[in-house]
Amino acid sequence: MNEKVKEPLFHISKRDNIPPIKAWGIRVIAIILALIVCAIVTTILTGDNPLSVYATIIKGAFGSQRKTWVTFQNTAILLIISLALTPAFKMKFWNIGGEGQILAGGLASAACMIVLGDIVPNGLLILIMTASSLLAGAVWGLIPAVFKAKWNTNETLATLMMNYIAIRLVAYYTVIWEVPKGSGKIGVINQSTNAGWLPNIGNKYLLPIIVAAIVTIGMVIYLNYSRHGYEIAVVGESERTARYVGMKVNKVIIRTMLLSGALCGLAGLLLVGGVNHTVTTTITNNQGFTAVMVSWLAKFNPVTMIFTSLLIIFLDRGAGEISTAFGLNHSFSDIITGIILFFIIGCEFFISYKINFRKKAAKEEVSND
Amino acid sequence: MDTKQAAVSLRNITKTFGSVVANSKVNLDIRKGEILALLGENGSGKTTLMNMLSGIYFPDEGQIFINGKETVIKSPRDAYALGIGMVHQHFKLVDVLSAAENIVLGMKGKLNMKETCAKINDICQRYGFEVDPNQKIYNMSVSQKQTVEIVKVLFRGADILILDEPTAVLTPQETQKLFDVLRNMRDDGKAIVIITHKMHEVESLSDRVAVLRHGEYVGDMLTQETTAQEMTNMMVGHSVTLNIERPNPVNPKPRIQVSNLTVKDAEGITKLDDVSFTANSGEILGIAGISGCGQKELLEAIAGLQPAENGAIYYINDDSSKEELLGKDPLKIQEMGVTLSFVPEDRLGMGLVGNMDLTDNMLLRSFRHGHNVFTDRKAPKELAKRVVKNLEVSTPGISTPVRRLSGGNVQKVLVGREIASAPTVLLTAYAVRGLDINSSYTIYDLINQQKKNGVAVIFVGEDLDVLLEISDKILVLCGGKVSGIVDGRTTDKNTVGMLMTKVGGKA
């Protein structure tokens, strides 16, 4: 009878609903904790003052007008890629082939610039570039979609493999088009004529930002108010329900991946025709994968994605700055980015679940009847 | 009355999920040598309460006493150690393993198959089970799998047994067998809790009933001293009538004609074998059979979701012209102008999208209307409001995801949507499975209403008592074959039960 009854120290239960203010409170706490942990790590590993490190991060992203524009431009491109992947993700089609689809689009633009640069007028060239990069990206998305629809192959593997094909294709054409011969790179295309360079609107950073804004608005409408968007949501939630109401699941998969790929191709066009004016195997800078995280962090909400992509770019640019400013190598800034992301992603657990600690009282009144 | 010792005493047990209170200050005694029926409507917290006893959930407040001693159950392992075993509604067995392997799975200590089998046989003999320890699970019928689950629990030394709706998947004969076994176990001094919605089972099996309502303990009484009517009133909180009406069909005409339908599944196993019948307008055709005898395939074939090997399915118009339905998908059938409504067995996996709200679920049937590229949510929103109002769906609002609703309300949303399109054919599969009495009767009324409107209703059911009360005709399936078509008004439970197990009803 006198055996002590021990309630477990804590148990976890699912939250039904959490008011937004509380959820944001948890996120803010997570960021503060992340900054504290980063500060400790910084002090221990480098001996630098964490506050000045943080100041440098902000300076790296927003320190000058140019830096601010570059941050927004990069954000815009990452946002476009994230938006491109989102319809596929909502359909539970795990498209991790953003890299390949971007590269396919970028390679198509570069090919148009090189082959048609001196032949057709600039306006027409840009139109052809746009069409061909959208098409190339779409084809890169279409192939895994068809395999999935026809033979139910695993789309994760198929889209991943398509990345490597695209990278090797770019490498192959780099050898063919390299300037000067033997340099191993294509170099700036049409440097003298600027043929196929996307026009500057206002300044050279603004175009991707405008495109991203349009794509964002378009995606909000497409996903939430269009018939296609509804079909995507139903197929993603339950293919059986989709069939039950007579939706053509295969058609939806193929159509959505065409869109997803084409938008990645658009990002490729902006990278090649607008930002870099050349194509390399690393032009995507892994953004096809980063975008997966951006899209997930935003829970597939296009508007939230503006903030999540800005966060990632901000961390990335700030981290780059501290590695140069403090003479640290880039790995250190990766550690900082990693810690911050860990806390931000980790706090979602505390938003979905509640931890109940053992209550201290109620011990005295153990009575038997 | 209180001579039997309490094996389990729950005191002031409270459990909340977010803002939902599943159990509030529940006090319940489970006694040795007694079968307790735990009653309550859907969402009244029966399963939650039992899950706390079996270590799946942890109570927010309250105490659990096992054999008079306060205990804390943190995990299913703790529950096993205390001799508590639960047989869940959905079996938790590994298909490719044998019965014996499943039974010892996850247990500590050395594995000795010979000893295990001997012990299993011992348990079987003691209580009258029939289990072949070496048979693989995938070769077993549903009732055999359930037996394995029960033996598994006993093997681990359980003397407090909880069964969550164990008869939902059994034939009347199998149910009888199970009840015999449970009675044997009771006589052996074990404490047994059974969760069920079927009143006649409560009456025939249990010694005592305890009633929960809205998460609160209402009271308990001896089964002998109460009636189905009283128990139902206690569950619902007000009095309800327990009659299913069966109006005479008005001007029945052939509507759906199925001839020589043969269906094989993806593995090439024959699911329907040469099935022929006609369903009339204004009539309810009940389909009886052990679960998995082709009911699902039959309805899905008519709805355009299941390709067939052979045969034909005709839709017969009012002017007696016939149109083939087989080989057409739901979209084509709809385009032909046939309004066919289907309430599938898998409500949240097929009929509805759990994560979407009521409006978007109404939209499933109407999103194609018009030629706009944008979806029109106005009409579905109106429909959702109408369904909530007319069918008394209890929901916080029409923008609540349907998965948050209780089983009965989910079904009301689904049926409400399906009958809103004024169908000429209504297919329903296990329309009241898992629903409490009150919701069940609402659904029966809705189906009868459709019948009166001249709809040809095909009603796949599992509760024979209900099938016998509601159907005009009953088609019995056995292993994919039609073993008989009988008149609902003149047949009896025994005849249908026999047809369910043997083609033609002959042994």
Interface residues (C-beta under 8 A of the other chain):
Chain A: M1 E3 V5 K6 E7 P8 H11 S13 K14 R15 D16 N17 Y225 S226 R227 H228 G229 Y230 E231 A233 V234 E237 S238 R240 T241 R243 Y244 V245 G246 M247 K248 N356 V366 N368 D369
Chain B: R11 F17 G18 S19 V20 F58 D60 Q63 F65 G68 K69 E70 T71 V72 K74 A303 G304 L305 D329 P330 L331 K332 I333 Q334 F342 P344 D346 G349 M350 G351 L352 V353 G354 N355 M356 D360 L363 L364 R365 F367 R368 N372 V373 F374 T375
